[in-house]
Amino acid sequence: MAFRFHRRVTLFPGVRLNIGKTGVSVSAGIRGASITAGKRGIYGNVGAPGTGMSYRTRLDRTPAHQRRLQRQQQREQVQQQQRTETREAKLTLDERGKLLLNDEQGAPLTPAIVRKLWQNHSAQIHAFLQKELERINDDQALLTEIHHDVPALSTPPPEFERQSFTEAKPKPPLLPDLPAEPAIQPKRWWHAIFNGLERKRRTENEQQQAEWRSQYEKVEQQRGVQTAHYEQQLQQWSERKAQHDQEQAEHAAAFEQDLLEDQNFMTELLSSELAQLDWPRETHVDFEVVNGVVNLDVDLPEPDQFPSREARFSKNGKRLLIKNKSATQQRKEYAVHAHGVVLRLVGVVLVTLPAVNKVTVSAYTQQLDEATGHDTDQYLLAVTVKRSEWGILNLNNPERINPIAALESFTLNRNMTKTGIFHPITL
């Protein structure tokens, strides 16, 4: 086992997101991750190492990732159609791709029923065959096209996700209405004749004014207490919000600074980013971050883990033709995968850690030493890439890149034949 570096990350297989009509959800991934969908793309919110806070990173970095998500959704729809519209038969394939239609007990259907199924459910049967075709060939595509997931340098690096201040703003109080001033009894001509009526008028006016003034002052005092209490709550809320915003700004500044300067932070962050990647085969990566340089060892899957068959439709479209690959084809596909893995790792490192100027990736497999009975590491290739050199690759159209030829553009240590036979190298 290599373990030359102190940090190991296991890259697990599987598409991490499902995109459906109702939104985006996590189907697999690291604990503590959540998803945010917005106009700028799909982001994963992940715990920022050592801060107790979170940062966000682009999860839909490449068109290839999106295509896999769409294919996964289509497969689920096909499976649902099969369950709901072809209940009369159980569809399977034999080893050579011939379509087998059996009843629920596993007995073959009669030719008459088979013809009826093709007449009434040809779309569902073709969808099943397409799904099986993709199941056989798509695994191969994921392996040989892994370099399609190399992020371009224009991909935004991880950024601190500021948390919103969730405490509700105090609402203004519902103040009681001030009492309306009472109407004054006007002086009439008879008040001038009858002094008693005039005194009564004045007395009643004065009493009404006194009662109104007392009630007015009471309500006004109540309104003042409520207003003062609200203003105090508002001020305290504003202070807490300002403190929260200040803390978030400090966290964001610290995140940006640590992203550029803190070697331990970079190590934790890269470990988290690598763990989020969807990968076609379980793969182990050991790495270290030292003075602006990232060194990685990648434990490649063994060649015998790769698909040995490939499928295509027959001329009439009613079955698949499955054939075994030649040894040469399998070696070449494995070589494409090995180089694609290295390219993707370099791209992820350069996007995740903007302060890193050089990346070295060494890829190895484990072979049995029959003399000792132990597995030994055989390095197949090693490449060193400088950030200033990485821009020569057209990562906006990675499907146009040959990963084997691409690595030859950098400082490459490799001993491989034209037919994909690797000979061990010495680091």
TAURBEL-V224603 format. One record per residue. N is the residue number from 1. PHI is phi in radians with two decimals (* if undefined). Layout:
n: [N;N]
phi: [PHI;PHI]
This chain:
n: [1;2;3;4;5;6;7;8;9;10;11;12;13;14;15;16;17;18;19;20;21;22;23;24;25;26;27;28;29;30;31;32;33;34;35;36;37;38;39;40;41;42;43;44;45;46;47;48;49;50;51;52;53;54;55;56;57;58;59;60;61;62;63;64;65;66;67;68;69;70;71;72;73;74;75;76;77;78;79;80;81;82;83;84;85;86;87;88;89;90;91;92;93;94;95;96;97;98;99;100;101;102;103;104;105;106;107;108;109;110;111;112;113;114;115;116;117;118;119;120;121;122;123;124;125;126;127;128;129;130;131;132;133;134;135;136;137;138;139;140;141;142;143;144;145;146;147;148;149;150;151;152;153;154;155;156;157;158;159;160;161;162;163;164;165;166;167;168;169;170;171;172;173;174;175;176;177;178;179;180;181;182;183;184;185;186;187;188;189;190;191;192;193;194;195;196;197;198;199;200;201;202;203;204;205;206;207;208;209;210;211;212;213;214;215;216;217;218;219;220;221;222;223;224;225;226;227;228;229;230;231;232;233;234;235;236;237;238;239;240;241;242;243;244;245;246;247;248;249;250;251;252;253;254;255;256;257;258;259;260;261;262;263;264;265;266;267;268;269;270;271;272;273;274;275;276;277;278;279;280;281;282;283;284;285;286;287;288;289;290;291;292;293;294;295;296;297;298;299;300;301;302;303;304;305;306;307;308;309;310;311;312;313;314;315;316;317;318;319;320;321;322;323;324;325;326;327;328;329;330;331;332;333;334;335;336;337;338;339;340;341;342;343;344;345;346;347;348;349;350;351;352;353;354;355;356;357;358;359;360;361;362;363;364;365;366;367;368;369;370;371;372;373;374;375;376;377;378;379;380;381;382;383;384;385;386;387;388;389;390;391;392;393;394;395;396;397;398;399;400;401;402;403;404;405;406;407;408;409;410;411;412;413;414;415;416;417;418;419;420;421;422;423;424;425;426;427]
phi: [*;-1.26;0.85;-1.24;-2.06;-1.40;-1.98;-2.09;-2.23;-1.75;-1.65;-1.63;-1.31;2.22;-1.35;-1.53;-2.22;-2.01;-1.88;-2.28;-1.15;-1.63;2.38;-2.15;-2.45;-1.55;-1.77;-2.81;2.59;-1.39;-1.19;1.50;-1.63;-2.33;-2.13;-2.20;-1.84;-2.52;-1.13;-1.57;2.37;-1.86;-2.10;-1.85;-1.72;-2.25;-1.04;-1.31;-0.97;1.36;-2.01;1.30;-1.82;-2.39;-2.26;-2.16;-2.49;-1.24;-1.80;-1.78;-1.13;-2.27;-1.05;-1.09;-1.10;-1.13;-1.10;-1.14;-1.10;-1.14;-1.12;-1.09;-1.13;-1.09;-1.11;-1.10;-1.16;-1.09;-1.07;-1.16;-1.08;-1.08;-1.15;-1.68;-2.12;-2.25;-1.25;-1.29;-2.45;-1.87;-1.75;-2.49;-2.11;-1.50;-1.12;-1.75;1.71;-1.28;-1.36;-1.95;-2.07;-2.17;-1.46;-1.10;-1.54;1.60;-1.44;-1.07;-1.32;-1.24;-0.96;-1.12;-1.20;-1.07;-1.07;-1.12;-1.11;-1.12;-1.22;-1.68;-2.35;-1.08;-1.11;-1.21;-1.19;-1.10;-1.12;-1.10;-1.09;-1.10;-1.10;-1.17;-1.06;-1.19;-1.06;-1.36;-1.57;-1.20;-1.06;-1.11;-1.12;-1.04;-1.32;-1.51;-1.98;-1.10;-1.22;-1.15;-1.63;-1.22;-1.30;-1.24;-1.12;-1.32;-1.10;-1.07;-1.25;-0.98;-2.31;-1.13;-1.67;-1.21;-1.48;-1.22;-1.37;-1.57;-1.21;-1.16;-1.23;-1.01;-1.60;-1.01;-1.22;-1.51;-1.31;-1.19;-1.23;-1.26;-1.17;-1.28;-1.15;-1.19;-1.28;-1.44;-1.21;-1.25;-1.47;-1.83;-1.11;-1.30;-1.17;-1.31;-1.56;-1.90;-1.11;-1.11;-1.16;-1.16;-1.09;-1.08;-1.07;-1.11;-1.10;-1.12;-1.10;-1.11;-1.12;-1.10;-1.14;-1.13;-1.10;-1.12;-1.11;-1.10;-1.16;-1.09;-1.12;-1.13;-1.16;-1.10;-1.13;-1.10;-1.09;-1.13;-1.11;-1.13;-1.13;-1.10;-1.13;-1.13;-1.09;-1.18;-1.07;-1.13;-1.13;-1.10;-1.11;-1.09;-1.15;-1.14;-1.13;-1.09;-1.13;-1.07;-1.09;-1.14;-1.12;-1.12;-1.13;-1.16;-1.09;-1.11;-1.12;-1.14;-1.08;-1.10;-1.20;-1.11;-1.08;-1.75;-2.21;-1.55;-1.14;-1.15;-1.11;-1.04;-1.09;-1.13;-1.16;-1.13;-1.05;-1.16;-1.13;-1.09;-1.15;-1.50;-1.19;-1.48;-2.45;-1.28;-2.42;-1.07;-2.41;-1.84;-2.25;-1.87;-2.70;-2.53;-2.01;-2.44;0.88;1.36;-2.19;-2.00;-1.94;-2.23;-2.00;-2.02;-1.52;-1.24;-1.12;-1.31;-1.01;-1.27;-1.49;-1.61;-1.08;-1.80;-2.20;-2.48;-2.27;-2.62;-1.30;-1.29;-1.06;-1.46;1.26;-1.85;-2.81;-1.88;-1.85;-1.93;-2.33;-1.43;-1.38;-1.31;-1.06;-1.14;-1.08;-1.12;-1.13;-1.13;-1.14;-1.12;-1.12;-1.08;-1.10;-1.03;-1.22;-1.12;-1.03;-1.10;-1.04;-1.13;-1.11;-1.05;-1.09;-1.12;-1.11;-1.17;-1.38;-1.26;-2.09;-1.15;-1.48;-1.41;-1.91;-2.59;-2.25;-2.08;-2.12;-2.06;-1.95;-2.47;-2.21;-1.85;-2.11;-1.33;-1.59;-1.14;-1.27;-1.88;1.42;-1.80;-1.35;-2.09;-1.55;-2.05;-1.38;-1.72;-2.81;-2.55;-2.42;-2.08;-2.18;-1.64;-0.99;-1.15;-1.60;-1.12;-1.17;-1.25;-1.46;-1.48;-1.40;-1.33;-2.34;-1.13;-1.16;-1.55;-1.65;-1.61;-1.08;-1.15;-1.22;-1.08;-1.15;-1.21;-1.37;-2.10;-1.31;-2.09;-2.00;-2.78;-2.28;-2.38;-1.40;-1.15;-1.64;1.52;-1.51;-1.57;-1.95;-1.00;-1.99;-1.93;-1.50]
